[in-house]
Amino acid sequence: MVSAVFHSPTQATLDAKSAAKPGATAPAQPNPASTPSTKPSYDWPALGMKVFPPLIGIALLIGIWTLLTMKSTTFPTPAATFAEAVKVFSDPFYSKGPNDQGIGWNILFSLERVAVGFGMAALVGIPLGFMIGRFEVLSRMVSPLISLLRPVSPLAWLPIGLLVFKAANPAAIWTIFICSIWPMIINTAVGVQRVPADYLNVARVLNLSEWKVFTKILFPAVLPYMLTGVRLSVSTAWLVIVAAEMLTGGVGIGFWVWDEWNNLNVQHILIAIFVIGVVGLLLEQLLVTVAKRFTYDDL
């Protein structure tokens, strides 16, 4: 016995038939603008885990600071430091002579020295790292020198700069250069050495030029190592400039700290410590953002 199965016409079939009749109009379609849009719901627990722990840490630090300075007559309280910070940042770009300028000018002058010294280190360190990693003979020649010079304290290089350049500003830039070049050299060389040998063997089989090997094989593979070295170098450069400016004088956040110590203004020293930390954090986050967004696919 064969049973017949009957299908009821769907709404789409009826609409198609009615539209096929002469003089018939197509059924009205729903307006997308009138349909309610579903907005993505935020992951509030994840957002809370990102926001609240840092706030709790900062609050804990301020609480401990407050407890330790409640009865102190020499160390300022958080409230007094905050009130002084409001005064300092109310006019950050005043200028009353070469040794009396606002904190804004001091930060900008320090960043300028860091940019020059760090830029010179990048122009020299990254190509040198590629060559050291690419050529084994050069690596064996230079690696002992790097291992010998890299642990030297930044302040040990400052007198050499003063002796050679006879001026404080070039000496500070020299100190930044010589101290921030090592992470870029080492990380770039390690990245080149870790490129799989099969890649280079294929390049030899295809008879690729050295430029093609660099742009198509080495650079994409070494880019993460290189950016890590750049991040470490910029942190080192910002750390070194503060110490160098304390000894060389002039305008800069390091000199500002030392000058305020000579004036026994502890509140300004604490403000400078906070500013140094914030600027260093911003530089680090800027390079992290670049490292995340700059990929070989963008080249």
Secondary structure, DSSP 8 states (H G I E B T S, - for coil): ----------HHHHHHHHHHSTT--------TTTS--------HHHHHHHHHHHHHHHHHHHHHHHHHTSS-SSS--HHHHHHHHHHHHHSTT-BSSTT-B-HHHHHHHHHHHHHHHHHHHHHHHHHHHHHHHH-HHHHHHHHHHHHHHTTS-HHHHHHHHHHHHSSHHHHHHHHHHHHHHHHHHHHHHHHHHTS-HHHHHHHHHTT--HHHHIIIIIHHHHHHHHHHHHHHHHHHHHHHHHHHHHHH-SSSHHHHHHHHHHTT-HHHHHHHHHHHHHHHHHHHHHHHHHHHH--GGG-
